[in-house]
Amino acid sequence: YFSKAIWYEMGTFKDLDQGSKGYISREDVVKAAENHFGLQLAKVAVDNIMDAADMSKDGRVSKDEFVRVHIMNAGARTAMDLNHDGLVSRGEMEMFAKKIVGEDFSMQILDKNFNELDTAKTEYLDLRAVQRWLGRNFQLTNRM
């Protein structure tokens, strides 16, 4: 849980992407954690944080992966639900994604994530849809 939650705490994609490379590296995570928490995280903690977001396992967190890791975080999902009805609409997810990724956010990223989650094609996401998605896409790794 910590590894997913920390992404929401550390800031936006722009905050984390040192040098505006278009991705977040392990080194970016180390620097962000030091700046945000005022401490140096253990290698295993940084590895777990990266593993939570780096779905492609290429050592980089893309904008797509950044949005996805936020969807996995309960606090971020609550922030997405702007009208507090317990559901996240496509528009609410778009507004949140633009906030965390920036105005150059790709609608393709949003559509991919939303359509993958909205298997019932209801045009909104509820907790059950997100939980089903998490079950299919999130695996814990043992780094010890």
N, C-alpha and C positions, 0 to 999 in steps of 0.2 A: 504493500500500500504506500509506504513512504516514498518509494522510487517513482511512483506515478504522481503523487501529491506534490513532490518537490518541484516538478516542472511548473506547476501553477504558481508556486510561491516565488520562483526566481525571476519572473518577468516575461516580457514579450519576446518574440523571435528576434526583433531588431536589438533588444537589450542584450541578448545572449550571443548573437552572431557577430563576434569580434572581427572587424575588417570587412564586413558586408560581403562575405563569400557566397552567401546563398544557402548555407547549411550551418548547423551547429556541430562543432567538433567536441571531442572529449576534453580538450584543453579549454574550450569555451565554458564547459560545464564546471571544470575545476575553478576557473576564475570567477564565474558567477556565484558559485557556492561560497567561495572565500569572501567575495564582496557582500553577499546577502546575509550570510550567517556569521561572518567574522571568524571563521575557522577553516582549517584544512581538513577535508574529508579523506577518510581512508580509501585506498585504491579499490577495495571491494565495494564500498558505498558508491563511488563514481561509476564503477562497472555496472552495478545494478541500476543506477539512474539511467545510464545510456541504454542498457538492455530493455528498460521499460518503454523507451521511445523508438529505438533504432530497429524497426521491424525488418528492414532489408539486411541488417547485420553488415553494413558497409563501413561502420565506424563514424557515420555522419547522421545527423537528424535533419531531415528535409522539412519543408513547410507542411507537407502532407502528414508526415509522421508527428510533427509538433501538434497539429490539430487533433490527430488521433489520440495522442497521449492525454490531451486535455479532455477529450470525450470520456476517457477511462476514469477521470477524476471526479468524484462526487461533488466537490466544491465548485469545480468548473461547470459541471452540468447545472448546478443550482444557479450559478451566475448567468448561464445561457437562458434560463427560463425567466425572461424579462417580465412577463405578466403573472408569474407565480401560480400558474394553473397546474403544475406538475407534469407538463408536457413541453417538449422543445420542438418548435416549428422550424421549417427550413429557413424562414426569415430570421428567427432568433439565432439559429446556429450561424447564419451568414454574418450577422452583426457582431457576434462574439468572435468569429474567426478573423474578421477584419480588424478587430481590436487587438488580438494577440499576434497576428501575422503581419498586418499592415494593409494599406489600401491597395497594394499590388497583389492582393490575394486572388488566387485563381478560382473561378467558379467551378472548374473541373474538380478541384480538390474537394470543395464542398459537396458537389453532386455525388462524387464517388463515395465519400463517407456517409452522407445522408442516405443515399440509395441502398448502401450495404446494410445500414442499420434499420431502415424502414422496410423490412421484408413484407409487412402486411399492406404496404402501399397506402398508408393512411395520411401521409403528408405531415405527420408529427411523430415524435419519438417519446415513448414512455420508458419507465425504468425497466420493464420486462424486455423491451427490444434491446436496450443497452446491455442488460445482463446476458442475453442470448449471444450478442455480438462479442462480449468479453469472453464468454465461455469458448467461443470458436477461435478467438484471435490472441488471447493473452495467455502465455505460459510462463510459469515461474522457473527460473533457472537457479541452479545451485552453484554458487561461485566459491564456496568455502573449500 
